[in-house]
């Protein structure tokens, strides 16, 4: 069996001179910007990164692998488990069954780049919500043409009680300070490398595991390309974009996050860790 070549992995670091990107731990030139890289095709991105790193190793603190010019969008009700959770929490249960079965994919804005947290940062609870959960998600990186060129791990923190009260409250349940984390880096890869990625989540409180679960991107009802096609149908992303693909892991209904909880989300080879504030 042929040995698989390791995929390039981008990371972003806070240094004394400001944010700096690296590939496989090697610093990229100061002039490197993700939005410029995302003007290229996947093949061109791989070629550019193959010889793009310097000999300098970056050891600075990891920060979210996104720039201010990118947006994070999300697709909803893409796993059977997420459909079940939405039906259970909502007074409009039939609506979510319809979304799950519909041709059109549910997509919504989750965050803009400067709002996104990274590995080690503290995600937040909504102060007007009593039922908050993390949602582990394979998160796609798209270039300006809408081509899937990589992935990262995402935490789509959500307020289930607000979302369940009325479907029109979805933006408030999903979009608030500290509700979106990505990281710790970006694996540059094609969609074919993401068909059956393992996705795991562990939640700890005071050193005790309260929830752990595992699923796979192979359980997605929608294909990755289908979700991207609906997102980009009438919407352009000249600087590239990220798309969360939904969650197949939902804690039991009696569970809600609390301050101090530790959440670890693993997607493929990436492991994103965040404390709850």
C-alpha positions as CSV (number, residue, x, y, z in Angstrom):
1,X,0.0,0.0,0.0
2,X,1.4,3.4,-1.0
3,X,2.2,5.7,1.9
4,X,-0.1,8.7,2.1
5,X,1.6,12.1,1.9
6,X,0.9,14.3,4.9
7,X,-1.5,17.2,4.1
8,X,-0.2,20.8,4.5
9,X,-1.5,22.2,7.8
10,X,-1.9,26.0,8.2
11,X,-1.8,27.6,11.7
12,X,-2.0,31.2,12.8
13,X,0.1,32.5,15.7
14,X,0.2,35.6,17.8
15,X,3.8,36.9,17.8
16,X,5.5,40.0,19.1
17,X,5.1,41.6,15.7
18,X,1.4,40.6,15.3
19,X,-0.4,37.6,13.8
20,X,1.7,35.3,11.6
21,X,0.8,32.3,9.6
22,X,2.8,29.0,9.4
23,X,2.6,25.8,7.3
24,X,3.5,22.6,9.2
25,X,5.0,24.8,11.9
26,X,7.3,26.8,9.6
27,X,6.7,30.5,9.4
28,X,5.2,31.9,6.2
29,X,6.4,35.2,4.9
30,X,5.1,38.3,6.6
31,X,3.2,39.2,3.5
32,X,1.2,36.0,3.5
33,X,-2.6,36.4,3.9
34,X,-5.3,33.7,3.8
35,X,-7.5,35.8,1.5
36,X,-4.7,35.9,-1.1
37,X,-4.1,32.2,-0.9
38,X,-7.9,31.6,-1.4
39,X,-7.7,33.3,-4.8
40,X,-6.1,30.0,-6.0
41,X,-7.4,26.5,-6.8
42,X,-6.6,23.7,-4.5
43,X,-3.8,22.4,-6.7
44,X,-2.2,25.8,-6.8
45,X,-2.6,26.2,-3.0
46,X,-0.8,22.9,-2.4
47,X,2.0,23.9,-4.8
48,X,2.4,27.3,-3.1
49,X,2.5,25.9,0.4
50,X,4.9,23.0,-0.6
51,X,7.8,25.5,-0.8
52,X,6.3,28.5,0.9
53,X,7.5,28.0,4.4
54,X,10.7,29.6,5.8
55,X,13.2,27.8,8.1
56,X,11.8,29.8,11.1
57,X,9.6,27.8,13.5
58,X,6.7,29.6,15.0
59,X,6.0,28.9,18.7
60,X,3.7,31.8,19.5
61,X,0.2,31.3,20.9
62,X,-2.2,29.8,18.5
63,X,-5.1,32.0,17.4
64,X,-8.1,31.4,15.3
65,X,-7.1,30.4,11.7
66,X,-9.2,33.0,10.0
67,X,-8.8,36.7,9.0
68,X,-11.2,39.6,9.4
69,X,-12.2,39.4,5.8
70,X,-13.6,35.8,5.9
71,X,-17.1,34.8,7.2
72,X,-18.2,31.6,8.9
73,X,-21.5,30.2,7.7
74,X,-23.3,27.1,9.0
75,X,-25.6,24.4,7.6
76,X,-28.3,23.1,9.9
77,X,-30.2,19.8,10.4
78,X,-27.7,17.8,8.3
79,X,-27.5,14.7,10.6
80,X,-30.3,12.6,11.8
81,X,-29.2,13.3,15.4
82,X,-29.5,17.1,14.9
83,X,-32.9,16.7,13.4
84,X,-34.0,14.7,16.5
85,X,-32.6,17.4,18.8
86,X,-34.3,20.2,17.0
87,X,-37.6,18.4,17.0
88,X,-37.3,17.7,20.7
89,X,-36.5,21.3,21.7
90,X,-38.9,23.1,19.4
91,X,-42.6,24.0,19.5
92,X,-42.5,23.8,15.7
93,X,-41.2,20.2,15.4
94,X,-42.7,19.6,12.0
95,X,-40.7,22.5,10.6
96,X,-37.4,20.8,11.4
97,X,-38.6,17.6,9.9
98,X,-39.4,19.5,6.7
99,X,-35.9,21.1,6.7
100,X,-34.2,17.7,7.1
101,X,-36.2,16.3,4.2
102,X,-36.2,19.4,1.9
103,X,-34.2,19.9,-1.2
104,X,-32.9,23.3,-0.1
105,X,-30.2,23.3,2.6
106,X,-30.6,25.5,5.7
107,X,-27.6,27.8,5.8
108,X,-27.1,30.8,8.1
109,X,-24.4,33.2,9.1
110,X,-22.5,32.2,12.2
111,X,-19.7,34.8,12.6
112,X,-17.4,37.2,10.8
113,X,-13.7,36.7,11.1
114,X,-12.9,39.1,13.9
115,X,-15.5,37.5,16.2
116,X,-14.1,34.0,15.9
117,X,-12.2,32.4,18.8
118,X,-9.3,30.0,18.6
119,X,-7.8,27.0,20.3
120,X,-7.5,27.7,24.0
121,X,-9.8,30.7,24.0
122,X,-12.9,30.8,26.2
123,X,-16.3,30.4,24.5
124,X,-19.3,32.0,26.2
125,X,-22.7,31.2,27.5
126,X,-25.6,33.6,26.6
127,X,-26.6,35.2,29.9
128,X,-30.3,35.2,28.9
129,X,-30.3,31.4,28.1
130,X,-30.6,28.4,30.5
131,X,-29.8,25.7,27.9
132,X,-26.5,26.0,26.2
133,X,-24.5,23.3,24.3
134,X,-21.4,23.0,22.2
135,X,-21.8,21.6,18.7
136,X,-18.7,19.9,17.2
137,X,-18.6,20.4,13.4
138,X,-16.4,19.6,10.4
139,X,-15.8,23.1,9.1
140,X,-14.9,23.5,5.4
141,X,-12.6,26.1,4.0
142,X,-13.7,27.5,0.6
143,X,-11.7,29.5,-1.9
144,X,-13.2,32.4,-3.8
145,X,-14.7,30.0,-6.5
146,X,-16.5,28.0,-3.8
147,X,-14.1,25.0,-4.1
148,X,-13.5,23.0,-1.0
149,X,-9.8,23.4,-0.2
150,X,-9.4,22.4,3.4
151,X,-11.1,21.8,6.8
152,X,-10.8,22.8,10.4
153,X,-12.6,21.8,13.6
154,X,-15.5,24.1,14.7
155,X,-17.5,24.7,17.8
156,X,-20.9,26.1,17.1
157,X,-22.0,27.1,20.6
158,X,-25.8,27.3,20.7
159,X,-28.7,28.3,23.0
160,X,-31.2,25.5,22.6
161,X,-34.0,27.1,24.6
162,X,-33.9,30.3,22.6
163,X,-33.9,28.4,19.3
164,X,-36.7,26.1,20.5
165,X,-39.0,29.0,21.5
166,X,-39.4,30.2,17.9
167,X,-37.5,29.4,14.7
168,X,-37.1,33.1,14.0
169,X,-34.9,33.4,17.1
170,X,-32.2,31.2,15.4
171,X,-29.8,34.2,14.9
172,X,-30.0,35.0,18.6
173,X,-29.4,31.4,19.6
174,X,-26.4,31.1,17.3
175,X,-24.8,34.5,16.9
176,X,-23.4,36.3,20.0
177,X,-20.1,37.1,21.5
178,X,-18.0,34.0,22.1
179,X,-20.3,31.6,20.2
180,X,-17.9,30.4,17.5
181,X,-14.5,28.8,17.8
182,X,-12.3,27.3,15.0
183,X,-8.9,25.6,15.1
184,X,-6.3,24.7,16.0
185,X,-5.3,24.9,12.3
186,X,-6.5,24.2,8.8
187,X,-5.7,20.9,6.9
188,X,-5.4,21.6,3.2
189,X,-7.3,18.8,1.4
190,X,-9.9,18.0,-1.1
191,X,-13.5,17.1,-0.2
192,X,-12.7,13.4,-1.0
193,X,-10.4,13.4,2.0
194,X,-13.3,14.4,4.3
195,X,-15.9,11.8,3.4
196,X,-15.5,9.8,6.6
197,X,-13.6,11.9,9.1
198,X,-14.1,10.9,12.7
199,X,-15.7,13.6,14.9
200,X,-15.4,13.4,18.7
201,X,-16.5,15.6,21.6
202,X,-15.6,15.4,25.3
203,X,-17.0,17.8,27.9
204,X,-15.4,17.8,31.4
205,X,-16.5,19.6,34.6
206,X,-14.1,19.8,37.6
207,X,-12.0,17.0,36.0
208,X,-15.0,14.7,35.5
209,X,-16.2,13.6,32.0
210,X,-19.9,14.6,31.7
211,X,-20.3,13.8,28.0
212,X,-18.3,12.0,25.3
213,X,-19.4,10.9,21.9
214,X,-18.2,10.0,18.5
215,X,-19.7,10.2,15.0
216,X,-18.4,10.5,11.4
217,X,-18.8,12.8,8.5
218,X,-20.0,9.7,6.6
219,X,-23.3,10.1,8.5
220,X,-24.1,13.4,6.9
221,X,-27.4,13.4,5.0
222,X,-26.1,16.0,2.6
223,X,-22.9,15.9,0.6
224,X,-20.3,18.5,1.3
225,X,-20.6,19.8,-2.3
226,X,-24.4,20.1,-2.0
227,X,-24.1,22.3,1.1
228,X,-21.5,24.5,-0.5
229,X,-23.6,24.7,-3.7
230,X,-26.6,26.1,-1.8
231,X,-24.4,28.5,0.2
232,X,-22.7,29.9,-3.0
233,X,-25.8,29.8,-5.3
234,X,-26.5,33.6,-4.9
235,X,-23.7,34.6,-2.6
236,X,-20.1,35.4,-3.5
237,X,-17.1,35.1,-1.2
238,X,-14.2,37.0,-2.9
239,X,-12.0,36.5,0.1
240,X,-13.0,32.8,0.7
241,X,-15.2,31.5,3.5
242,X,-15.7,28.8,6.1
243,X,-18.8,26.5,6.3
244,X,-19.8,24.5,9.3
245,X,-21.5,21.3,8.2
246,X,-23.8,20.6,11.1
247,X,-23.5,18.4,14.2
248,X,-24.1,14.7,14.7
249,X,-23.3,14.9,18.5
250,X,-25.8,16.4,20.9
251,X,-25.6,16.0,24.7
252,X,-28.7,14.7,26.5
253,X,-31.6,17.2,27.0
254,X,-30.9,17.5,30.7
255,X,-27.3,18.8,30.0
256,X,-26.3,22.5,29.8
257,X,-22.9,24.0,29.7
258,X,-21.6,25.8,32.9
259,X,-18.8,28.2,33.5
260,X,-15.5,26.4,33.8
261,X,-16.4,23.4,31.6
262,X,-13.8,22.2,29.2
263,X,-14.8,21.2,25.7
264,X,-12.6,19.2,23.4
265,X,-13.6,18.7,19.8
266,X,-11.7,16.4,17.5
267,X,-12.2,16.4,13.7
268,X,-9.9,14.2,11.8
269,X,-6.3,15.0,13.0
270,X,-7.3,18.3,14.6
271,X,-8.2,18.8,18.3
272,X,-9.9,22.1,19.3
273,X,-10.0,22.8,23.1
274,X,-12.0,25.6,24.7
275,X,-13.0,26.5,28.3
276,X,-16.4,27.9,28.9
277,X,-16.8,31.4,30.4
